[in-house]
């Protein structure tokens, strides 16, 4: 049972990551591979604030979101100049640069040692050290994020995003400032990833750079491609599927080192097979 | 021995490695027009091929190297045959191809880690000879790297410009439809391009393995450096890629001298992003 709660919390956190990335990749058609960087920024900001000050978790979370949004704005400004393959590659680059900062800015992040001893959140004097209570918090935030995303994609703003994906130039002809739209959704998506990062940091109570490598971005991308681009429920489905699937491998009885590699083999194969036979994913509404 | 000659030498050696990788990458990109990330795993396949044949099975060195390079080429060919060709038939977008190549890369890299463990290994047998050039030290392996980089650049330039087959490759790159109409077997050409590029990548991986060492994740870093070199130089342009590679090697080595070694990758990507912002077409336009 504790194990199932653990998995459910992970599904919740990756659900938030999937939903937020889908806004950029699925709805706006920008292949961003830098989501783990924003996830990490949120996690590190929360970790540093909680271990070095007596701030409340939710204040730390909001500050983390704020810091991440500012950085995402700067990164988004640079990325907004690129299209297609170049966009993907540029976003790769930012993931690697931010990972280097986590790894090498030792006075702030303690480098590869990571930051231990992060506090769990407290609500009205109730300390969420119990995993079940923490799960409730994660689910509440997941629900909030889901409805926020649904509100966005169903609004006129969301329709403009889909129009950018289909034909950006046409939209520019109609007088839409598409760069502005792309920037807003990019920053918003990063901010939500930071929320997931904060939850992750206080759940595991430890952060280190290895959780935010490029592969993590690829994993989140795999979640939304499997679930389906431009479909919010698809992102949740993808997170559920990709978190639970490797757990089955564990039961097959591989040693843990090999099981970790097997996960990557499975993720890689899923990407290839999906591209070959079902590029829109399980329930997607948009093909890359 | 001053620091400057050594820095220059290191820059040139890094440049030669990046040259090879950028050449292979450019060849694929200019023919099929997508970022083939699976190319990165070819370096690891080359490196581990030699490790397996030479260190575990015990074949002689030359034969192991040749077989490892051919193995990398074969994997490149198979990736095209089983994945990219069906996707091309279906007129899949470049994004689909990119994601598929990412999948191949991720899966094969993990397979290598399962087969050979994810530990860092070294290929070279003990201390090699160290030579002195312009006041800096250079190992025998590094001399081979320089020679290989130069040789591959010249051979590729000759092959693409002076032979019928090479010109056919260029024709496919210019316009696949038209090339097919005039009777070029485009599938065969593209298969060959994937084989050749993967083999060049494999060679680069073998050389890196003898110079520093191998680990399953070595490919991504090398691939990204090659891609940066190719873009900085002007994508699809052979000589541009070479110049970009040496520029990258120089910026990296002088950068880590001024800042510190851990920031090497960040420096490389900073260079890329500066170029993408201010000169997205690269040094040379195609």
Interface residues (C-beta under 8 A of the other chain):
Chain A: X31 X78 X81 X82 X84 X85 X86 X88 X89 X90 X92 X93 X94 X96 X97 X100 X101 X103 X104 X214 X215 X218 X221 X225 X257 X258 X261 X262 X263 X264 X265 X267 X268 X269 X270 X271 X272 X273 X275 X276 X279 X287 X288
Chain B: X34 X35 X83 X86 X87 X92 X93 X94 X95 X96 X97 X98 X99 X100 X102 X103 X104 X105 X106 X107 X108 X109 X110 X111 X113 X114 X117 X118 X220 X224 X227 X231 X260 X262 X263 X265 X266 X269 X270 X272 X273 X276 X277 X280
